[in-house]
Amino acid sequence: MTTEPIRLNDPRFNADPGGAYRLMRAEHGPVVPVLMDGDLPAWLVIGYRELHHVLATPAVFARDPRRWNSWDRVPEDWSMLPVVMPLPNMLSAEGEDHRLRAQAVNAALTAADPHELRTVTARLADRLVDGFCASSGAELRGRYASRIPALVLCWMFGLDDERGEQLTAVMSTVFDAGPDVMRAYADMAARVGELVALRRARPGPDVVSRLMADPRGYTDEELVPELLAILGGGHQTTTEWIGNALRLMFTDDRFSASLSGARSSVREALNEVLWADSPSQMQAGRYAAHDVELGGQRIRTGDMVLLGYAAANQDPALTRSRAGGEHANRAHLSFSHGEHGCPYAAREIAETIAVTAIEVLLDRLPDVELAVGPDELRWRPSPWVRGVVSLPVTFTPAIPQGVH
């Protein structure tokens, strides 16, 4: 096999990731040498079996970013720093420390009442729809799909609507990973720090207060990055999940023919995009605890391993096995796998937000449809997340519910 690394910022990769993965598989097999921004090297795992193995063996493919052997080459303004830099949170932790942190986060999220979560999500969704329903069209990604997850998460953190809107705007800048990413990250951390100080003084029935009360005993210095990890994991992926599912329902006859009565189809669309257009296309990362062979490649101690969820979900060996039935329908890796997989409570919350947001939109605007041809939609130019740049739609104007 060839060893020439593939640049992840190559426009051809962003234009057609499926085609790029096929070429990668043909040239390198299931584990691919790649170059990230700044020509920083990593290994991208695109085979389902190999990725499952990486996620299931944390003693070999460890999580702590301090293990990375390329830190001396990382510039201060590197766009990926917010997701790679070592922080005292569950994303960087290993072993018993990670187990306790994950247990605390899962407990804090599980305590959210499911009925109240659906009710609040529907209220916030109605408010957003009220903002554009009197016109005859809107851009749904920016005005709806990207705002509803952040607003719900801010509510779960105990923020009022005004502060929630402010934090939502900052979060969007962070997750766009542009040139201002570190400045926006510092702003986001400062706002969460203010919230932590407020909850120390006045605890409430919210995620922040529940983490504070956990027997693990969080310090403020630990709480802020832990809360940022929850926000980061919940906002971006749920945004793209909603947007990708809406795109599918607007462009696929199996869904578009029955939008006004599509409640049963919403979950089907959401599950299908986890296979075909996983919001988390690729993620950093794991770090080899020692020299190891994987998929025919020799990985050295401290090498970064990127998790190619989208590519693994489309592994030809896996898709052939799925062709015979639905038994593997939820065996996708879009929520990751193993002890560092997305907490179960977080998955349930994300699904509740996504289902409710789509159902409210379709209930309020039953004749909503794309304002452009399907081939005019553009994917975000990122190898990390899979989502449309915009989702312009038209519909019959409706009276806002807040108007009586």
HELIX and SHEET records of a PDB file:
HELIX    1   1 PRO A   11  ALA A   15  1                                   5    
HELIX    2   2 PRO A   17  HIS A   28  1                                  12    
HELIX    3   3 ASP A   37  ASP A   39  5                                   3    
HELIX    4   4 TYR A   48  ALA A   56  1                                   9    
HELIX    5   5 PRO A   65  ARG A   67  5                                   3    
HELIX    6   6 TRP A   71  ARG A   73  5                                   3    
HELIX    7   7 LEU A   81  VAL A   84  1                                   4    
HELIX    8   8 GLY A   95  THR A  110  1                                  16    
HELIX    9   9 PRO A  114  ASP A  130  1                                  17    
HELIX   10  10 LEU A  140  LEU A  140  1                                   1    
HELIX   11  11 ARG A  141  ALA A  145  3                                   5    
HELIX   12  12 ILE A  148  MET A  156  1                                   9    
HELIX   13  13 ASP A  161  ASP A  176  1                                  16    
HELIX   14  14 VAL A  181  ALA A  201  1                                  21    
HELIX   15  15 VAL A  207  MET A  212  1                                   6    
HELIX   16  16 ASP A  220  THR A  251  1                                  32    
HELIX   17  17 ASP A  253  SER A  256  1                                   4    
HELIX   18  18 LEU A  259  GLY A  261  5                                   3    
HELIX   19  19 ARG A  263  ALA A  276  1                                  14    
HELIX   20  20 TYR A  309  ASN A  313  1                                   5    
HELIX   21  21 PRO A  316  ARG A  322  1                                   7    
HELIX   22  22 GLY A  338  HIS A  340  5                                   3    
HELIX   23  23 TYR A  344  ARG A  364  1                                  21    
HELIX   24  24 PRO A  374  GLU A  376  5                                   3    
SHEET    1   A 6 ILE A   6  ARG A   7  0                                        
SHEET    2   A 6 VAL A  31  LEU A  35  1                                        
SHEET    3   A 6 PRO A  41  VAL A  45 -1                                        
SHEET    4   A 6 MET A 304  LEU A 307  1                                        
SHEET    5   A 6 GLN A 283  ALA A 288 -1                                        
SHEET    6   A 6 PHE A  61  ALA A  62 -1                                        
SHEET    1   B 3 GLY A 137  GLU A 139  0                                        
SHEET    2   B 3 PRO A 392  THR A 394 -1                                        
SHEET    3   B 3 GLU A 369  LEU A 370 -1                                        
SHEET    1   C 2 VAL A 292  LEU A 294  0                                        
SHEET    2   C 2 GLN A 297  ILE A 299 -1                                        
END                                                                             
